[in-house]
Amino acid sequence: MKIVSVVKQFTALQWFYVLIVVFFSSFYLVENINGRFWLNDFLVYHSASSALLSGDQVYGVAFGLGSGYFKYSPVVLMLFAPLAVIPFVVAKSVYYILVCLAIVFSIRKITRFVVELFPGSISPKYMAHASFVVLLVCLLQFYYELHLGNINSILLLMVVSSIYALRTKQNTLAGVLLGIALLVKPHFLLLYPILFLRKKYQAFVVSVFVVIVGLFLPSVFLGWNYNLELLQSWMHTMAVHNQNPLNGFDTVYSLLHRFLLVFFNFNPSWWFVPITFLLVMVAAVSLFFCNRFLLKTSALQLSETDFYFEFFVFLALIPNLTVTDFEHFMFSMPLIVYLIYKWKSNELNLIAKVVVVAGFLLYGGNIRELVGKDVSLWMTSHGMLGLGNLIVVAVSVCSFCRRRSLEIKSLSDGFKRE
């Protein structure tokens, strides 16, 4: 009876922790029972770091799977070196725990961040409930992240932590975290335009400095010439294994190409990808300048909330602009939480809610055990995850712009009354 009494006193947040611990533990046990606890991506990290410590070849060698080439910068090998000295059978369990912690902290930090950005509009208790929704919507991404042992959840936590650091004026820490993230995944270069446009110069400069130091830091331990050889091998590996963006089902290039094929026979040349990328970036940057212009003409001031939102839009667009895997789409988690907040705040009309549900289903609904093998293959080959992610981005942007337009209208009405 005492246990029942304690359970009844659990808060929503405590129930979330119970659920996610059960989920992570069950996933770990099932994967081991079925002999599928492989963590193939982590196997590449572990094997490549072990090879470096042993003086063996790192780049151009398939570790485990035929596609298991190490494609990150040499300094990443040093980050995984502490786990590389541990036998893989033990190291993969340790890394699994680290990924689980990164997922939990990312969800909690992002949901708390939304509450702080919109104080008084919604209770922290509800945002604890929102954590359950995030877990459900992002279940597909979490599954692949845990099964493959990738590093995206850790990178997401680092990027979100860097935003927290910026909010508390810890610009140096923010720059360090962003720089480390960029060293691991060059995809994060897409975040730098908004960082520069918003005049976060200290964080920008520090992150560039961290990247430069990170590229040449291994020279201290490996020697200058050997590190240069590793850097050249890394660049060659990226060039060889870089996929055609049109072949990435979920990229905006592939989605646009298939859309155009519906109307006429369209065979894109080399210019299609860079021009499409340029158009998307121009549209994203235009949001910044349009918002800035509207606020100037209305006497409203740019706020830090504007910067955070724009930053998260760029973050969410990364998997649509680069060829990535399913798990990379967890970078849209901040916008997903933002839409949940908007839903609870009754700031979405019926049509917007229907579109949000459709976007969430496309984003996280490709679970083979639920939709069946044939439907799952169709969703994958037609880029439904990428389409769902673009819907999440589009609705978020429209909702944010609508909020700003209402603020401008309210201010204009106030001037008229005066």
C-alpha positions, 0 to 999 in steps of 0.5 A, spaced: 500 500 500 505 504 501 508 503 494 501 505 491 501 511 495 508 513 493 506 512 485 500 516 486 504 522 488 508 521 482 508 528 478 508 528 470 515 529 469 517 523 474 512 519 470 516 521 464 523 519 467 519 512 469 517 511 462 523 513 458 527 508 463 523 502 461 523 504 454 531 504 454 532 498 458 527 494 454 530 496 448 537 494 450 534 487 453 530 486 446 536 488 442 541 483 446 536 477 446 535 478 439 542 478 438 541 485 434 545 489 439 550 491 434 551 499 434 554 499 427 556 506 427 559 506 434 563 500 432 566 504 426 568 510 431 571 505 436 575 501 431 577 507 428 580 510 434 583 503 436 586 503 429 589 510 431 592 508 437 595 501 434 598 505 428 594 502 423 590 505 417 584 509 419 581 512 413 579 508 407 578 502 411 571 499 412 570 497 419 564 492 420 559 493 415 562 494 407 559 502 408 563 503 415 568 508 413 570 513 418 568 519 415 570 524 421 576 529 422 582 526 426 580 530 432 574 526 433 578 519 434 581 523 440 574 524 443 573 516 442 580 514 444 577 513 452 572 508 449 577 505 444 581 502 450 575 498 453 573 492 449 568 493 444 563 489 448 563 493 454 564 500 450 558 499 446 554 498 453 557 505 456 556 508 449 549 506 449 548 509 456 551 516 454 546 516 448 540 515 452 542 520 457 543 525 451 536 524 449 533 525 455 537 531 457 535 534 450 528 533 451 528 536 458 532 542 456 528 543 449 522 543 453 524 547 459 527 552 454 520 553 450 517 555 457 523 560 459 522 563 452 514 564 453 513 565 460 506 565 463 503 563 457 503 555 459 505 551 465 511 547 466 507 542 468 504 541 461 511 542 458 512 535 462 506 532 459 509 535 452 515 530 453 511 524 452 509 527 445 516 528 443 518 521 445 512 519 441 513 523 435 521 522 435 520 515 436 523 513 429 529 517 430 531 515 437 530 507 435 535 508 429 540 512 434 540 507 439 540 501 434 546 504 430 549 508 436 550 514 432 552 521 435 546 525 433 543 526 440 550 528 443 551 533 438 543 536 439 545 536 446 551 540 445 548 545 440 542 546 445 546 547 450 550 552 446 544 556 445 543 556 453 550 559 454 548 564 449 542 566 453 546 567 459 551 571 456 556 565 456 559 566 449 565 563 449 562 556 452 557 557 446 562 558 441 566 552 444 560 547 444 558 549 437 566 549 434 566 541 437 559 540 434 562 542 427 568 538 428 564 532 428 559 534 423 561 539 418 553 540 417 553 545 422 556 550 418 549 552 416 548 555 423 553 560 422 550 565 417 544 566 422 550 566 428 553 572 424 547 576 422 545 576 429 551 579 431 553 573 435 561 575 433 564 572 440 561 566 439 562 566 432 570 567 432 571 562 438 567 557 434 572 558 428 578 558 433 576 551 436 575 548 429 582 551 427 585 548 434 581 542 433 584 540 426 591 541 428 590 539 435 592 531 434 599 534 431 601 535 439 600 527 440 601 524 433 606 529 430 605 534 424 606 530 418 602 524 420 596 529 422 597 532 415 596 525 412 590 524 416 587 531 414 588 529 407 585 522 408 579 525 411 578 530 405 579 524 400 574 520 404 569 525 404 570 526 397 569 519 395 563 517 399 559 524 398 553 522 396 549 525 390 544 530 394 539 527 389 539 520 391 538 522 398 530 521 398 529 526 404 533 532 401 529 538 398 533 537 392 530 530 391 523 532 393 523 537 388 526 533 383 520 528 383 515 533 384 517 536 377 517 529 374 510 529 375 509 535 370 514 533 365 521 529 364 526 533 368 533 531 368 537 536 372 544 538 371 550 539 375 547 546 377 540 544 380 543 542 387 547 548 388 541 553 385 536 549 390 540 550 396 541 557 394 534 558 394 532 555 400 538 559 404 535 565 401 528 564 403 531 562 410 535 569 410 529 573 408 525 571 414 531 574 418 531 580 414 523 581 413 522 580 420 527 585 422 524 590 417 517 589 420 519 590 427 523 597 425 517 599 421 512 598 427 517 600 433 518 593 436 525 591 437 528 584 435 528 580 441 532 574 443 526 569 442 527 571 434 534 569 434 533 562 437 527 561 433 531 563 427 537 558 429 532 552 430 529 553 423 536 553 420 538 547 425 531 543 423 533 544 415 540 541 416 537 534 414 533 536 408 539 540 405 544 534 406 544 527 405 543 524 412 540 518 415 533 518 419 536 519 426 539 526 423 532 529 423 532 529 431 535 536 430 527 538 428 526 537 436 526 544 438 521 546 433 516 540 434 516 542 442 515 549 439 508 546 435 506 543 441 507 549 445 503 553 440 497 547 440 496 547 447 496 555 447 490 555 442 494 559 437 493 554 432 487 554 428 483 547 426 487 547 419 494 548 422 492 543 427 491 538 421 497 540 418 501 539 424 498 532 425 500 530 418 507 533 418 508 529 425 505 522 422 510 523 416 515 525 420 515 519 425 510 514 422 515 510 418 515 504 423 515 498 419 512 494 425 506 499 425 505 500 417 507 494 414 514 492 410 511 495 403 508 501 406 514 503 410 519 502 403 514 506 399 515 512 405 522 511 405 523 511 397 518 517 396 522 521 402 516 522 407 520 523 412 523 529 409 516 532 407 514 531 414 520 535 416 519 541 411 511 541 414 514 542 421 518 547 419 513 551 414 508 551 420 513 553 425 515 559 421 508 561 419 505 560 426 511 565 428 510 570 423 503 570 425 505 571 432 509 577 430 504 580 425 499 580 431 504 584 435 505 589 430 497 590 429 496 590 437 502 596 437 499 599 431 492 599 434 495 602 440 498 608 437 491 609 433 488 610 440 493 614 443 
